[in-house]
Amino acid sequence: MPKLTEDLEKTLIAEADFRGVQHSYLASRESDCAEVKRILAELSASNPGKNTIERDAWITMQRVDNKELNNAILKQREVAFLIEDYRIKVEIAKKKLENSKTVIALRTAQISFLGE
């Protein structure tokens, strides 16, 4: 039981540390991370375009053509994948701990029953 609790604690700490280090690459599923938004803002300022449609098209093309932006997008995806991996590890550790508690409760009930 203490080993399982320690494993869960270590996984939670590792996830928090990872989130802290990679904070600029954390994003929601529907939006870009802060680093990608920063690069997009710089690109947008450097090429205002003639109209909104042209500027938006150019920015969309930069997601592939601009190496720095492309690398930031790839890093954002990698960080999202690793965060999900940590979430899964935390859930597994919680389930193992929960299952151990259930087994201990069952054994305690069995001992109590047999002791009567």
C-alpha positions in Angstrom: 0.0 0.0 0.0 2.7 2.5 0.8 4.5 1.6 -2.4 1.3 2.3 -4.4 0.8 5.6 -2.6 4.4 6.6 -3.3 4.1 5.7 -7.0 0.9 7.8 -7.3 2.6 10.7 -5.6 5.7 10.4 -7.8 3.6 10.4 -10.9 1.6 13.4 -9.8 4.8 15.3 -9.0 6.3 14.4 -12.4 3.2 15.6 -14.2 3.2 18.9 -12.3 7.0 19.4 -13.0 6.5 18.6 -16.7 3.5 21.1 -16.9 5.7 23.7 -15.2 8.6 23.3 -17.6 6.4 23.1 -20.7 3.9 25.7 -19.7 4.3 27.8 -22.9 3.4 24.7 -25.0 0.2 23.8 -23.1 -3.0 24.4 -25.0 -6.6 23.4 -25.0 -7.9 21.1 -27.7 -9.4 24.0 -29.7 -6.6 26.6 -29.5 -2.9 27.0 -29.9 -0.5 27.2 -27.1 1.1 30.5 -26.0 4.3 29.9 -27.9 2.4 29.3 -31.2 0.3 32.3 -30.6 3.4 34.4 -30.0 5.0 33.3 -33.3 1.7 33.9 -35.1 1.5 37.4 -33.7 5.0 38.2 -34.8 4.3 36.8 -38.3 1.0 38.7 -38.5 2.7 41.9 -37.6 5.5 41.4 -40.1 3.1 40.8 -43.0 -0.2 42.7 -42.5 -1.5 41.8 -46.0 -3.9 43.7 -48.1 -7.0 42.3 -46.5 -8.1 39.9 -43.8 -8.6 37.0 -46.2 -5.2 37.3 -47.7 -3.6 37.7 -44.3 -5.4 34.7 -42.9 -4.4 32.6 -45.9 -0.8 33.6 -45.5 -0.8 32.9 -41.8 -2.3 29.4 -42.5 0.4 28.7 -45.0 3.0 29.8 -42.5 2.0 26.8 -40.2 3.7 24.6 -42.8 6.3 26.9 -44.4 7.7 28.6 -41.4 10.2 26.3 -39.6 9.9 28.0 -36.2 6.1 27.9 -36.2 6.1 24.4 -37.5 8.5 23.2 -34.8 6.4 25.0 -32.1 3.2 23.3 -33.4 5.0 19.9 -33.3 6.3 20.6 -29.8 2.7 21.5 -28.7 1.4 18.2 -30.0 4.2 16.3 -28.3 3.5 18.1 -25.0 -0.2 17.3 -25.3 0.6 13.6 -25.9 2.9 13.5 -22.9 0.4 15.2 -20.7 -2.2 12.6 -21.7 0.4 9.9 -21.0 0.8 11.3 -17.4 -3.0 11.4 -17.0 -3.2 7.8 -17.9 -0.4 6.9 -15.5 -2.1 8.8 -12.7 -5.4 7.0 -13.4 -3.6 3.6 -13.4 -1.9 4.4 -10.1 -5.2 5.5 -8.6 -6.9 2.3 -9.7 -4.2 0.1 -8.3 -4.4 1.9 -5.0 -8.2 1.7 -5.0 -8.0 -2.1 -5.8 -5.5 -2.6 -3.0 -7.8 -0.8 -0.5 -10.7 -3.0 -1.6 -8.7 -6.2 -1.2 -7.6 -5.0 2.3 -11.2 -4.2 3.3 -12.3 -7.6 2.1 -9.6 -9.4 4.0 -10.3 -7.4 7.1 -14.0 -8.3 6.8 -13.1 -12.0 6.3 -10.8 -12.0 9.4 -13.5 -10.3 11.5 -16.1 -12.8 10.3 -13.8 -15.8 11.0 -12.7 -14.3 14.4 -16.3 -14.2 15.7 
